[in-house]
Amino acid sequence: MIIKLVSFLLCPYVQRSVILLEKKQIQYQIEYIDLEQPPAWFHQLSPMGKVPLMLVDGEVLFESAVILEFLDESFLPSLQPQDNLKRAQHKAWIELGSSLLVAQHGMAMAPDVETMDERKRHLEAGLLHLLPPLEQGLFGGPAHFSLVDAAFAPLFMRLDLLAGMNPLVRIDYPGPVAEWAERLSSLPCVNGSVVEDFNEQFRRYLEKKGAWLVSANAL
Ligand SMILES: N[C@@H](CCC(=O)N[C@@H](CS)C(=O)NCC(=O)O)C(=O)O
């Protein structure tokens, strides 16, 4: 099976697929595109005009959660629960992870401190929902890497980097969330899922977009 990922260098949704490809040691190719000036073929292939776009022997697949499931089912052993309800719950939490990624992006791009603060509180409230499943060990814990791990690691990586750029953006996670975030950040499949100068690229992107947190006003 020939797998090719079409990516934007900083995209957290693409990163989910890369984490799983690395975790399962699946061979893949990756092509980075500029989302502001995508090549003509991109809009022909990507029905929603978004990355990740995955080509599997030339066939198109899109939506990060669907790609995770496809990879997991195609390259065993499976990292999803056998139990139908638990597997469905994992999918539901991955969906929450997607909405938290949107919230993270909103906070990062906030044009002023007030907006950043309001978006930060929204994100903090969202993260609190993670406490019950984490306390129940629903995501598998340290012994069982799951698709939920792959889906959330890009969120924690970005929140960590943002906090490093501007301490006002730091979110104090409740204990179990902090432990989870730290565990994910130490995994080789997570560390190997971004380009080497990712931090610098991320910062430059925020500066280019006029994000308050890296502006002269904020620092
Ligand atoms: N629901 C999608 C979200 C993907 C997404 O938003 N990708 C962004 C880049 S990180 C994108 O392609 N944006 C281009 C656009 O919206 O025009 C998924 O999970 O794959």
Ligand as a Chemical Component Dictionary entry (heavy atoms), coordinates in Angstrom:
data_LIG
# 
_chem_comp.id                   LIG 
_chem_comp.type                 NON-POLYMER 
_chem_comp.pdbx_formal_charge   0 
_chem_comp.three_letter_code    LIG 
# 
loop_
_chem_comp_atom.comp_id 
_chem_comp_atom.atom_id 
_chem_comp_atom.alt_atom_id 
_chem_comp_atom.type_symbol 
_chem_comp_atom.charge 
_chem_comp_atom.model_Cartn_x 
_chem_comp_atom.model_Cartn_y 
_chem_comp_atom.model_Cartn_z 
_chem_comp_atom.pdbx_ordinal 
LIG N1  N1  N 0 -11.963 18.462 10.423 1  
LIG C1  C1  C 0 -10.728 18.500 9.692  2  
LIG C2  C2  C 0 -10.026 19.803 10.003 3  
LIG C3  C3  C 0 -8.770  19.988 9.127  4  
LIG C4  C4  C 0 -8.345  21.460 9.041  5  
LIG O1  O1  O 0 -9.014  22.355 9.544  6  
LIG N2  N2  N 0 -7.193  21.675 8.388  7  
LIG C5  C5  C 0 -6.756  23.036 8.173  8  
LIG C6  C6  C 0 -5.244  23.175 8.331  9  
LIG S1  S1  S 0 -4.701  22.831 9.945  10 
LIG C7  C7  C 0 -7.041  23.412 6.722  11 
LIG O2  O2  O 0 -6.799  22.642 5.833  12 
LIG N3  N3  N 0 -7.524  24.628 6.497  13 
LIG C8  C8  C 0 -7.750  25.139 5.185  14 
LIG C9  C9  C 0 -9.055  25.819 5.059  15 
LIG O3  O3  O 0 -9.899  25.710 5.966  16 
LIG O4  O4  O 0 -9.254  26.466 4.028  17 
LIG C10 C10 C 0 -9.874  17.276 10.073 18 
LIG O5  O5  O 0 -9.992  16.816 11.213 19 
LIG O6  O6  O 0 -9.132  16.777 9.212  20 
# 
loop_
_chem_comp_bond.comp_id 
_chem_comp_bond.atom_id_1 
_chem_comp_bond.atom_id_2 
_chem_comp_bond.value_order 
_chem_comp_bond.pdbx_ordinal 
LIG N1  C1  SING 1  
LIG C1  C2  SING 2  
LIG C1  C10 SING 3  
LIG C2  C3  SING 4  
LIG C3  C4  SING 5  
LIG C4  O1  DOUB 6  
LIG C4  N2  SING 7  
LIG N2  C5  SING 8  
LIG C5  C6  SING 9  
LIG C5  C7  SING 10 
LIG C6  S1  SING 11 
LIG C7  O2  DOUB 12 
LIG C7  N3  SING 13 
LIG N3  C8  SING 14 
LIG C8  C9  SING 15 
LIG C9  O3  DOUB 16 
LIG C9  O4  SING 17 
LIG C10 O5  DOUB 18 
LIG C10 O6  SING 19 
# 
